[in-house]
Every structure is written in structure tokens, then in C-alpha cells.
Amino acid sequence: MTDAQRKLSAAEVAEAGLTGWRQAGEALAATFRTRKFSTGLELVNRIGASAEEANHHPDLTLTYPEVGVTLSSHDVGGITSRDIDLARTVSGHAADLGVAAAE
Ligand SMILES: C[C@H](O)[C@H](O)[C@H]1CNC2=NC(N)=NC(=O)C2=N1
């Protein structure tokens, strides 16, 4: 089993210090206040490109005012370093677009 397949404890997830993200059961979740559908679509497209590059895919909800992102590692049924890494990437895309996460 590689480190990327090791399920992280809640303490390890908290130690990752992900701003704007919360643990929801066996997943990480964040809501980004895009405020415009076009901005949300751009964010979703950037997330999608990074997900394909990482071969690790979130669940996404695109609405007019916001984008919801949920991350978990399906193969182990929990949160791994893959989810932490992609969460950081997603937060970076949001920051690039001037979009804040709902706290
Ligand atoms: C075959 C393919 O590599 C796997 O199904 C990948 C695809 N994307 C994935 N995404 C997520 N979130 N978890 C996975 O276990 C996963 N596995």
C-alpha cells in the first residue's frame, strides 16, 4: 500500500491546514462563492483539468452563485493525500479567480 492509498485520520486531515475546507464524513468539502455562473463554470473547468491531470476526481455542484466541491478517495473509501493535494490545487484555482471559500 502506497502513502497515497493510506486513509488519513481526522487529526491528520486537520493538520493539513486546508483553509475553507471541512471534513464531512469520509470526504473533504468546500463551497466557493463564485457569485456568477460564468465564473463558476471557469472554476469547474480548471478543476476538471487538474483532476484529469492527477487522475483523481471530485464531485462538483455548479449553481448560479457557487460551486460545491467534495473530495474522497473512492478506492479506499476515505480521505488520502490525493484528496489533500487536489484540495490545495482547487483552492489555488479559486484564489486565481478571486473567489473566496465559504467559511
Ligand atoms: C481507473 C481510474 O484510475 C480510477 O478509477 C481513479 C479515477 N479517479 C478517482 N477519483 C477519486 N476521487 N478516487 C479514486 O479512487 C479514483 N480512481
The ligand as a MOL file (V3000), in Angstrom:
LIG
                    3D

  0  0  0     0  0            999 V3000
M  V30 BEGIN CTAB
M  V30 COUNTS 17 18 0 0 0
M  V30 BEGIN ATOM
M  V30 1 C -9.3030 3.8170 -13.1460 0
M  V30 2 C -9.0380 5.1910 -12.5460 0
M  V30 3 O -7.6440 5.4380 -12.4950 0
M  V30 4 C -9.5370 5.2160 -11.1060 0
M  V30 5 O -10.9220 4.8990 -11.0970 0
M  V30 6 C -9.3640 6.6140 -10.4520 0
M  V30 7 C -10.1310 7.6990 -11.1510 0
M  V30 8 N -10.4020 8.8510 -10.2970 0
M  V30 9 C -10.5600 8.7060 -8.9720 0
M  V30 10 N -11.0320 9.7200 -8.2160 0
M  V30 11 C -11.2580 9.5760 -6.8930 0
M  V30 12 N -11.7470 10.5990 -6.1730 0
M  V30 13 N -10.9960 8.4080 -6.2940 0
M  V30 14 C -10.4950 7.3400 -6.9340 0
M  V30 15 O -10.2510 6.2850 -6.3190 0
M  V30 16 C -10.2320 7.4650 -8.3520 0
M  V30 17 N -9.7290 6.4600 -9.0640 0
M  V30 END ATOM
M  V30 BEGIN BOND
M  V30 1 1 1 2
M  V30 2 1 2 3
M  V30 3 1 2 4
M  V30 4 1 4 5
M  V30 5 1 4 6
M  V30 6 1 6 7
M  V30 7 1 6 17
M  V30 8 1 7 8
M  V30 9 1 8 9
M  V30 10 2 9 10
M  V30 11 1 9 16
M  V30 12 1 10 11
M  V30 13 1 11 12
M  V30 14 2 11 13
M  V30 15 1 13 14
M  V30 16 2 14 15
M  V30 17 1 14 16
M  V30 18 2 16 17
M  V30 END BOND
M  V30 END CTAB
M  END
